[in-house]
């Protein structure tokens, strides 16, 4: 126990910066829902403090509160005192996991998925069939499993064949002007394979050859959020090694959380500099390729900004849609987090869904045909809520529509 | 420690979802935004209706349980810290705007409504709710009334007390009390809204307010004035007021604060300036322009260099930089102590001089900014609470700041309240007789002293 307290007290220099002003209440999606202090960053910081200052004996008891956080990062972005909340919470979770250990099956499963992506790929057809047989179709390409505890969720199914098994290796662009590496991440590799396809094909169309990894390694974020920081570091190191071996200037992603896991906390936890610039596909198209086109997409559309989207480009996707698609663009009033938060939604599904349902309600009211987003996690979670709310809005990544346009010959290469 | 039976009774009133007594829950209510030592309550409750509020008070009265009311917990004088444990009652669950009356220009709101939400609602209706404490994005109206919150617009528009027309609260026995009403004139009975303003949770549990809203000014103009000598800046402020001009806002930033803001964000703030005044005038365009010319002349006569914000973008940048003052300072050292000693406006130059001398004498870093136009300065002490020796000097500096303010006919606090951080100084300003009168009032209303005990030394 003394060890735990010592390790938590190592966070004091970051924690003491918090002046308890409470500004985080204004932006925390969970506080705004619950209106109680343990939900918000200030409360969680006070809890960690109370352990190493000796005011709370059972340190393990605060873990539930620490895990009740979507890690959306809004408290950090809006903190007047620049408190690095996500860093503090991830470290504290990792320390406290030493007392409140992860259940054995969780640890084994996590280890298996991360260590053996190739075996997961082999299991895909089986998982796909099981899920299909054990569920009914509920629209929006989602399935509702019959079995508890999943029977209240609308699941976007894993695909029979993973993205990398189709696209792995070098995808050569005829009019090649650049080579990049595409990092699909697990969600695109197993579930949103259509995003991966659209990314590679679109890049090729614009003269960019694409390496796709033979093995799609996880970025490690689920391990970090569940408190297994060692496993997380291992994954980041493996990915960094791989990036170095390819040596591309750009690593393209279509999952902001992978990007966040690799770039921001990845660099910090491994104390290594990331070998390539990791960049979201939309930012790459806009800033590096400077593509310029307008294509028809005759629908009422909107956009949900993923929390981990590169914050220096937070208005880029919205502008991208408005500039390139001739649609009726309607901004959303509710700019909150969708509530997914990866492992957060597994542990606190009901709270997580409540946030997504609030968004679904607005989408329904405004009769949005297509909601664009740039994160497969958000897409999955919002689809779940939209189906529950009986709302017909489809959820897409802009790259999918762009690729459809390319197939019908709309955007010009330039 | 509460008895098991008592806890069960709390649960019966509230249901188990709105009632917490585990250590890891109540610790989250052991502090507010002041820098004091945390003290945990025994139980935290979040009522969703007035009936529950009344019953909770009844139970606390019966069992002699101290009762502390808390909104967003942004208090800067320790007023929401449950010094002797007991029950913390959250008003966050009472958060509806019940009525917004555009004809009679008032709003009826519950205690947990967030200040910014009321301001926004007013704006939507083409109206204006002026009090704008820095914490307005999270602070609650209940807390604003209990502390008589101010903000940047005090000079022309006054503070929360100037907008409170009516209040509903429960007394220490759980009876509903109705004070004031919806009429502009109101002479029926005691002025209870006046009593409850600044009552800091000691006289009753406030649940509902009637607040005045006013027409929105149609035009405004902002200017930034740069000085080589902060005292000249302060003299400018005194002269503007003496010339009977009432800008909406006159804010001052000292050299240290300007540097801190420049380091924290990209801003137009000039490097090397000893002080800045940020002035906003609003109202009818003709009057605004006339006042603007007069202010220009005054600034020039005190060697201030005037820069005018020409468009909305420039104006927003200037005010954004001002809003960043406290946070920019807070990034420099681990502990921030924000004071709010206030003096009559003509004494601002003298007060500023006194703060500078105190800072030098005790070798303590103090950045000063604040609402110069209403005499409400915010000397902000940057320190590290772990450094005992420095904290001693900080304590002495705070003492001397208060004494300086009182000597200049000022007051201990302009908008943060007394709580318990300033309780020890209360008698120094008001005298033993006044404190005794407050004591009699408090104990007459709350004979068991269950409502926020020990605050203001009562």
Interface residues (C-beta under 8 A of the other chain):
Chain A: X13 X16 X17 X19 X20 X21 X22 X23 X25 X26 X35 X36 X37 X38 X43 X46 X47 X50 X55 X56 X57 X58 X61 X62 X64 X65 X80 X81 X82
Chain B: X20 X22 X23 X24 X25 X27 X28 X29 X30 X31 X32 X33 X35 X38 X40 X44 X46 X72 X73 X74 X90 X92 X93 X95 X112 X116 X135 X137 X138 X324 X326 X327 X330 X331 X334 X335 X336 X384 X385 X386
